[in-house]
Amino acid sequence: EVGVYAGILSIEDFGSGGVFGATLAWHFTEDLFLQASLASSKAGLSSYEVLSGSARLLSDSEREYTGYDLSVGYNLFPGEAFIGRGRAYNTAFYLLAGIGSTKFGGDDRFTLNLGAGYRLLPTDWLAWHIGFRDHVFSSDITGQEKNTHNMELQTGITTFF
C-alpha cells in the first residue's frame, strides 16, 4: 500500500502548520501491518519569540521539521460502512505505534509515535485515511530538556498493489 497525505502538525512551543507526507505499508495479515512514513512541515514562532520582538530561538533552516518513522499497525475494528442503499465499503479503525527520527532545531531526535486512524476502501485498490498521531521526542530548544508532544491530524489516499 502506498500513498500521500496532508494535514496539520502542532509542533510544541512553535505553533501549528501544514504537514505533507508519504506512506508505504505492508499488510502481513488482515489485521497486522507495518507502515513507513516520511513527513515535512515548517515551525512557526514560539510565544517567547513573539513577545520578545526580535529574539529568535531558531534560524529559518532550523524551523524545517522532517520526520520519518516505522510503525506497527493493528486493525482493531475491521468492518463495513453502508453508504446509500445496497452499497457497503470495507473499513477499519486501526492503532499505530512506532519509532523514528525527527530533524528539527538543528538536531536529529529519536522519536516515538502513537496514533490511530480510520480507513475506508471505496474500491478494492483505493483507500481513504483519516488519522491522528503524537510524535514524542526530547528537546532543549526552549532552555530546559523536556519531552515534547507534537500532534498531527492528517487525511490522505493510498493505493494497494
N, C-alpha and C positions, 0 to 999 in steps of 0.2 A: 504494500500500500504506500503510495507516495502522494504528497500534497503540499499545499501552501496555506498560510493563514495570516490574518491581520487582527489587530485588537488594540487594547490599551494596557500599558505597563506602568504601574506605580512604583517608582524607584524610591525607597525610603529616604527621607530627608531631601529629595530632589524633584518632587512633583511627578505628574503623570504625563505620558506622551504616547504617541503611536508606536506600535511594535509590529514588525513583519517577520515572518519566518517560514521555514520549510520543515517537513517531517518525512520520515521514512520508517515504516513499521513492517514487522514480520510477525504473522499470526501463527503460533505453534499449534494451537488448538482453537476450538470455537470460543474459549474463554480467556486464554492466556496469550499475551503478545509482548513484543519488545519494540520500543519506539525510540528512534534517534531524532533529535530536533536541533535546529540552528535558528537563532533569533537575533534581531538587531533593533536598537532603539536609541534615543538620544535623551540625556537627562537635562532637566531644566535647572533653574536656580534654587538653591536652598533658602530657607527662611532667613538664615544668617546673612547670606549674600544680598537678599532683597533689603533687609533692614539696615545693613552697613553701608549701602550705597555702591561703593566701587570695589570693595574687598572681594576677591574671587578665591574659592577653595580649589577649583579645578580649571584647567585650561579647556579650550574648546575640544581639543582632541581627546582629553581625558573624560569628557562627558559622553563619549561614544560608549554605548553599552552593547556588548556582543556576548551571547551565551550559547553554549551547546551542552546537551545532556543526553544520557542514555537512561531510559526508564523502562520499568516492567509495568505492564498494564493488565488489569483483570476486569473482564466484563461481568460486573456484579449482577445486573438485572437485564439480561437479553430479553427481547420481546418483539412486539409488533405495535405499530401505531396505525390507527384506522382513520384515514382522511377521505371523507366523502363516502358514498355508497359503493361497497364492493372493492375498495382499494385498501390493501394492507401493505405496510412498509416495515421491513426489519429495522429494529432499533437496538441500542444497548446503552445503559448507563455504566460507565467504567471508572475505575480508580487507577491512578498512576503514582509511582514513587521511583526516584532515581537519583543519580549523581551526575555531576558535570563540572564545567568551568565557566566562570564569568569574567570577562575582561571589562573592568570599569575603574575609573580613578587612577589609571596608570598601572594597575596591577592585575594579574590573573588570580582569581579567587576560587577555591574549591567550593562547589555549590551543591546543596541538597535541594531536591524539588519534590513537592507533593501536590497532587491535583486530582481533579475529577472532570468528567466530560460526558456528553451525550452525543451519540452518533445515530443518524437517520440515513438509511440507504434507499434513495428513490429508484435506483436500478441495481442490478447485480454487480456493476462495476464502478459506481459513483457513490460517494458518501459525503454528507454534510455534518460537520462537527461544531459543537459549541463547548468551550471548556474554560476551566479556571485552574491556575497554578500558583503556588507560592514558591519562589526561588529564595532560599535562605543561604546567606554567606556572611562571613565575618568581615567587618570593615572598621577602620580607624580614621576615616576621612574627616569626620567632624571633631576629632580630638581624643576620643576615647574608643577603645576596642569594644565592639558590640556586634551581636548577630542582627543582621537586617533582614526584614521580610519584604520581598518585592513581589507584589501581587500582579498577576496577569489575567486578563479576561480576553478570550480570543474566539474567533469563528473562522472556519475555513472549509475547503473541499479537498477530498482525496480521491484517488482512483486506485482500483485494485488491478493487479496484473498477474 
